C-alpha cells in the first residue's frame, strides 16, 4: 500500500475540491484532521491539516505556492477523461499549470490545487504502458529530420 501525505490549509475545502474531480474518501481513515483520498486499489493521498502534517514531518513544512517538493500524477482511462478532470479542477478553483501535452501514446494536463500543490492528470495507451513508448514515439532520427 502507498500513502502520500500532503498538507492542506482547509481540509473540508480540499475534500470538496477533490470530490468534484471524482475522488472518494475512505471513512475509516478520515476525521476532522485528515482525509484518506483513494487514488487506486493500493494507493491513497492523505490530505492532512497543517497541524496534523506537522506531527509527522521532521522538517519545517514548505509553502507549495513558492516551493515545489513533489508533483502528483494520476492516470485516467481515456484522453477525454484527461480533459474532463482538468476542466473540473479549473471549475472547482484550481489553476492551470500546463495545457494539453500530447505525445501520441500519452497525453496530460496539469493544474495546481487550492493549496498550490502541482497535479498532473494523464492517459497512456495501454500497449505503451505494457511495452514502453518507443514504438509509439518518433525516433530521434525522425525528430532531427528537416520538415
Buried (B, 14 or more C-beta within 10 A) or exposed (E): EEEEBBBBEBBEBBBEBBBBBEBEBEEEBBEEBBBBBBBEEEEBBBBBBBEBBEEEBEEEEEEBEEEEEEEBEBBBEEBEBBBBBBBBBEEBEBEEBEEEEEBEBBBBBBBBBBBBBBBBBBBBBEEBEEEEBEEBBEEEEEEEEEE
